[in-house]
Every structure is written in structure tokens, then in C-alpha cells.
């Protein structure tokens, strides 16, 4: 009798998913790929071509925001928090005025 080669699908269990807190993983470097990608924008596009690319990037922005909104908000908040500078003493006798 031939073996059934179909993979069994796991059912999503909200209790199990909630109990397992996902740990943020550090992106791994992929050999053969550069660490950064430079994006050059051609200066010869027509207005229609530029608009098509602009709309694509805008849709990408919206999609990323819909998926990662909470994490992005947290990071943006942390980046925008002002750090209190160390207090320093001003000698009143040493003022130039």
C-alpha cells in the first residue's frame, strides 16, 4: 500500500501560541549578499513611471506598518525619547558678562 506523502498540518492553538513568547531573532548574514543595498533612483523616469514606483513604495510602507506597527511604534518612541543631560555647575564668578 502506497504511503501518504502529504504533510500533516498543525492546527493553530491560540493558548499554545499565547504561552510561547516569540523571541526577536537577529537577522543572519547571508553569504554572497551585501550587508546593505544602495538604491539609485534614475533621473530619466517619466512622471508616470515615477508615480508607479512611488505608489509601490507607499503600498509597501502601509503593508509593513500593518504587520509591524506595535514594534515600530515602540522603537520610534525609544528613539525619540530625550535623554536628560548630566547636571553641571556654573560658577557665577566665571561668567563672561
C-alpha positions as CSV (number, residue, x, y, z in Angstrom):
1,X,0.0,0.0,0.0
2,X,1.5,3.4,-1.0
3,X,2.4,5.8,1.8
4,X,0.5,9.1,2.0
5,X,3.2,11.7,1.3
6,X,1.1,14.7,2.3
7,X,2.3,16.6,5.3
8,X,0.1,16.9,8.3
9,X,-0.9,20.5,9.0
10,X,-0.8,21.6,12.6
11,X,-3.9,23.3,13.9
12,X,-3.4,26.8,15.3
13,X,-3.9,26.7,19.0
14,X,-4.3,30.2,20.5
15,X,-3.4,29.1,24.0
16,X,-0.2,27.5,22.9
17,X,0.7,30.5,20.7
18,X,0.0,32.9,23.6
19,X,2.1,30.9,26.0
20,X,5.1,30.9,23.7
21,X,6.5,34.4,23.7
22,X,8.4,34.9,20.4
23,X,11.9,36.0,20.9
24,X,13.2,38.5,18.4
25,X,15.8,36.9,16.3
26,X,18.8,38.6,15.0
27,X,18.8,38.7,11.2
28,X,21.6,36.4,9.9
29,X,24.1,37.4,7.3
30,X,23.7,35.6,4.0
31,X,27.0,34.8,2.3
32,X,27.1,36.2,-1.2
33,X,24.8,39.1,-0.4
34,X,26.0,42.6,0.5
35,X,25.2,43.9,4.0
36,X,23.4,46.9,2.5
37,X,21.8,47.7,-0.7
38,X,22.2,51.1,-2.4
39,X,19.1,52.3,-4.2
40,X,19.8,54.6,-7.1
41,X,16.8,56.5,-8.4
42,X,17.0,57.1,-12.1
43,X,16.6,60.7,-13.2
44,X,15.2,59.8,-16.5
45,X,11.8,58.4,-15.4
46,X,8.7,59.8,-16.9
47,X,6.2,61.2,-14.4
48,X,4.0,58.1,-14.9
49,X,7.0,55.8,-14.1
50,X,7.9,57.8,-11.0
51,X,4.3,57.7,-9.8
52,X,4.1,53.9,-10.3
53,X,7.3,53.5,-8.1
54,X,6.0,56.0,-5.6
55,X,2.7,54.1,-5.2
56,X,4.6,50.8,-4.9
57,X,6.8,52.2,-2.1
58,X,3.7,53.7,-0.4
59,X,1.9,50.3,-0.5
60,X,5.0,48.6,0.9
61,X,5.1,51.2,3.7
62,X,1.4,50.6,4.5
63,X,1.9,46.8,4.5
64,X,5.0,46.9,6.7
65,X,3.1,49.2,9.1
66,X,0.1,46.9,9.3
67,X,2.3,43.9,10.2
68,X,4.9,45.5,12.5
69,X,3.0,48.6,13.8
70,X,3.4,47.8,17.6
71,X,7.1,47.0,17.4
72,X,7.8,50.0,15.1
73,X,5.9,52.4,17.5
74,X,7.9,51.1,20.4
75,X,11.2,51.6,18.6
76,X,10.2,55.1,17.3
77,X,9.2,56.0,20.9
78,X,12.6,54.9,22.3
79,X,14.5,56.7,19.5
80,X,12.6,60.0,20.2
81,X,12.9,59.9,24.0
82,X,15.0,62.7,25.2
83,X,17.8,61.8,27.5
84,X,18.3,64.0,30.5
85,X,21.8,65.5,30.3
86,X,24.0,65.3,33.3
87,X,23.6,68.4,35.5
88,X,26.6,70.7,35.7
89,X,27.5,73.6,38.0
90,X,28.0,77.1,36.7
91,X,30.4,79.3,38.6
92,X,28.8,82.7,39.0
93,X,32.2,84.4,39.3
94,X,33.3,83.0,36.0
95,X,30.5,84.4,33.8
96,X,31.7,86.4,30.8
97,X,29.0,89.1,31.3
